[in-house]
Amino acid sequence: MDAITTATANVDAAREQLVALSRGVHADAEVGFEEHRSSARVAEAMSGAGFEVTHGTCGMDTALVAEYGSGPLVVAICAEYDALPGIGHACGHNVIAASAVGAALALAEVADDVGLTVRLLGTPAEEGGGGKVLMLDGGAFDGVHAALMVHPAPTEQDAMGCLAVTHLEVGYRGVSAHASAYPEMGRNAADALTVAQVGIGLLRQHMEPSHRVHGIVTDGGDAPNIVPERTAGSWYVRAATLEQLQELYPRVHACFEAGALATGTELVFGDTPPPYSEFLHDPDLVGSYRRRAEALGRDFVDLEPQVKDRLAGSTDMANVSREIPSIHPMMAIEAGGAVNHQPGFTAACATASADRAVRDGAIAMAHTAIDAATGPELRDRLLSRAFDSSGFEIPVVG
């Protein structure tokens, strides 16, 4: 059999194992940096297939590197497995993890024949923690020539619409007092956050259409009859590019400063992950993936640019794409009208449609990697550069 046929057969031979992995991660949802059981499932699957596995790397207990083969072209396949607080795998990271494992298993037998080294990367905390950025900085991507992953969605797309984002942990410190007897002695931290939110609401009419600012209050005080001495919130600021984000961020920051100024409270910021950038999709890898996915019966939806921009999210895989030729296609599952980050999508990610996405995603990525290794022009272009973390700098916004 040729490499393409062998890779397909390897995925189908492992299909029950891959579905069990997907369903297991889905049922045992763990949030970012706490994916101990989920990452262990992935590590076990890789070590069982003969991969050299390092579980716990780049300063993260739930990050892992699994490698097989000795070919000159190093392809990284990224597995995500963190869930969202409250609603579990509403972004389908269980499908991402299982399809990544499937692609790595598919390629192991043919890696040396086609000139590949296969590196599966278990990347924690995509949902706001920036695990891939930390792994870039920590050297897990060193020597990689191309990086691949697939992501479940309501529609089939060969490239994800993506915005740059920075994450903010915001708090105010005021003075507590009896809210009825001695209100004049208090300095209301909850009012400070209210002022900031009003300022952000008024700012929105003066922002670019691609800009987004949204957040939640995580601490609003203790009791109605106590002037809140503290409040806290988590916020995201998004823009089309990191450069635009650097322009928008000071204006949002000023809204939070206004809250402190108006109420006589202190503004404090907590630790935040590194910003996520815009995505630079590699056109040759995207084209190869699309052809391979269409051959499996996947039907792509070509959205108008303005629609794709409107549907954009953010991912730390985008930071990888700035350093390494990468793809991040969206693979459709039947979700009954639900979209990512809704409970209905959580349920959809443990269905027969999601199981099919595990298989198809694994095969399409494996075939794309084989195309990259055997297509002379693409292979030579990819081999002309490899990521080296010694020159990597985490972008700064603020």
Secondary structure by P-SEA (a helix, b strand, c coil): ccaaaaaaaaaaaaaaaaaaaaaaaaaaccccccaaaaaaaaaaaaaaaccccccccccccccbbbbbbbccbbbbbbbbbbbccccccccaaaaaaaaaaaaaaaacccccccbbbbbbbbcccccccaaaaaaaaaccccccccccccccccbbbcccbbbbbcccccbbbbbbccccccccccccaaaaaaaaaaaaaaaccccccccccccccccccccccccccccccccccccccaaaaaaaaaaaaaaaaaaaaaccbbbbbcccccbbbbbbccaaaaaaaaaaaaaabbbbbbccaaaaaaaccccaaaaaaaccbbbbbbbbccccccccccaaaaaaaacaaaaaaaaaaaaaaaaaaaaaaccaaaaaaaacbbbbcccccccccc
